[in-house]
Amino acid sequence: DAMVIQNPRYQVTQFGKPVTLSCSQTLNHNVMYWYQQKSSQAPKLLFHYYDKDFNNEADTPDNFQSRRPNTSFCFLDIRSPGLGDAAMYLCATSRERGRNQPQHFGDGTRLSIL
Amino acid sequence: AQSVTQLGSHVSVSEGALVLLRCNYSSSVPPYLFWYVQYPNQGLQLLLKYTTGATLVKGINGFEAEFKKSETSFHLTKPSAHMSDAAEYFCAGGLSGNTPLVFGKGTRLSVIA
């Protein structure tokens, strides 16, 4: 089945130690999104790629970066994680950009900060 | 402002009872609306979507939603709740141009045996 795969499912890192989360997709979708979701809250969009075009949300901290080396893969880099960055990180894709496009989600990576 | 509002952060129903989860939107253009379900420690799964055409939309797992323009609503219903329906439900809207989906804050559904 075509899908969105996130690795690892659980990640533990130390305060201030850089961490990278990965996402891959077999849907061949043009758009990839990264969301942060804290407990009992809605997903919060951090940024998205439309093909190679990077779109950052205005309130996304500089601590968060992203790379999309090819259509299938997208990475979330947290340069110096703080305790407040502990959350579930969700990757999603959509075929195209546009408000009629449903998003397809991976199962997320739960990040813990020691 | 473009927004999606879910009324009730927590809804509790008995097994076999009607499920009604409320969603209202604010949009200056005809919206596209979606309902997602999230089980613990999983991602969001698309339940159903309204794009154009028929205002009553049927989704997976016996859920359906009705788009009512006059009420700016897109409420989710299921005639008979099952224990496996217990989850978090998110309403989302494509409300403006090429901007990404706007999510509501979610409603946690509990099903009581």
HADDOCK unambig.tbl for C-alpha pairs under 7 A between the chains (distance, minus, plus):
assign (segid A and resid 41 and name CA) (segid B and resid 105 and name CA) 6.07 0.50 0.50
assign (segid A and resid 42 and name CA) (segid B and resid 103 and name CA) 6.64 0.50 0.50
assign (segid A and resid 42 and name CA) (segid B and resid 104 and name CA) 6.67 0.50 0.50
assign (segid A and resid 42 and name CA) (segid B and resid 105 and name CA) 4.85 0.50 0.50
assign (segid A and resid 42 and name CA) (segid B and resid 106 and name CA) 6.08 0.50 0.50
assign (segid A and resid 90 and name CA) (segid B and resid 43 and name CA) 6.76 0.50 0.50
assign (segid A and resid 97 and name CA) (segid B and resid 98 and name CA) 5.80 0.50 0.50
assign (segid A and resid 98 and name CA) (segid B and resid 97 and name CA) 6.46 0.50 0.50
assign (segid A and resid 98 and name CA) (segid B and resid 98 and name CA) 4.20 0.50 0.50
assign (segid A and resid 98 and name CA) (segid B and resid 99 and name CA) 6.59 0.50 0.50
assign (segid A and resid 99 and name CA) (segid B and resid 32 and name CA) 6.41 0.50 0.50
assign (segid A and resid 99 and name CA) (segid B and resid 94 and name CA) 3.95 0.50 0.50
assign (segid A and resid 99 and name CA) (segid B and resid 95 and name CA) 6.29 0.50 0.50
assign (segid A and resid 99 and name CA) (segid B and resid 96 and name CA) 6.53 0.50 0.50
assign (segid A and resid 99 and name CA) (segid B and resid 97 and name CA) 6.28 0.50 0.50
assign (segid A and resid 99 and name CA) (segid B and resid 98 and name CA) 5.64 0.50 0.50
assign (segid A and resid 99 and name CA) (segid B and resid 99 and name CA) 6.48 0.50 0.50
assign (segid A and resid 99 and name CA) (segid B and resid 100 and name CA) 6.48 0.50 0.50
assign (segid A and resid 99 and name CA) (segid B and resid 101 and name CA) 6.62 0.50 0.50
assign (segid A and resid 100 and name CA) (segid B and resid 32 and name CA) 5.44 0.50 0.50
assign (segid A and resid 100 and name CA) (segid B and resid 51 and name CA) 6.28 0.50 0.50
assign (segid A and resid 100 and name CA) (segid B and resid 94 and name CA) 6.01 0.50 0.50
assign (segid A and resid 105 and name CA) (segid B and resid 43 and name CA) 5.61 0.50 0.50
assign (segid A and resid 105 and name CA) (segid B and resid 44 and name CA) 5.66 0.50 0.50
assign (segid A and resid 105 and name CA) (segid B and resid 45 and name CA) 6.81 0.50 0.50
assign (segid A and resid 106 and name CA) (segid B and resid 43 and name CA) 5.40 0.50 0.50
assign (segid A and resid 107 and name CA) (segid B and resid 42 and name CA) 4.51 0.50 0.50
assign (segid A and resid 107 and name CA) (segid B and resid 43 and name CA) 4.01 0.50 0.50
assign (segid A and resid 108 and name CA) (segid B and resid 42 and name CA) 6.40 0.50 0.50
assign (segid A and resid 108 and name CA) (segid B and resid 43 and name CA) 5.73 0.50 0.50
